[in-house]
Amino acid sequence: MRQQLRLNAYLRMSENRFVTSESSSVDPAWWARCEDAGARPLVADRTLAVWVGVDASVKRDSTAIVADATAKKVRLVWHQVFQPSAADPLDFEAAVEETLLELRNRFSVQEVRFVSTPTRWWPSRSASRRRGSRWSNSRRACRT
């Protein structure tokens, strides 16, 4: 069996040993070029243009909201993760929509993009329109 499997697969399956992956997903040198040791989190900057991405799930998978800005490099400005469960589903309006409105008050939000199925969020889109956000024709983007 040892000859048929890669070393880590053999150790994990046959010897019941904990192993790590055989290669890292991101080359450490690439990661180092992206890091800025002097960067600090921003609480608010109404002059900073940011773009927001939302990957939402109501019952099982995590929901994440990320705000990025660009200058010479993409900059992570802010992020938050919500972890819903079947027993405690995410209240989308109370959690995600309020967070997006808070971001709009703290930064100059240019656009909000939803990664998940857009038809799931129609009630939220209607509520967002009433609060002054405009949805684009892409069915996945909202301009504030």
Beta strands, then each sheet from edge to edge (+ up, - down):
strand 1: 45-55
strand 2: 63-70
strand 3: 74-82
strand 4: 107-114
strand 5: 134-135
strand 6: 141-143
sheet 1: 3+ 2- 1+ 4+ 6- 5+
end
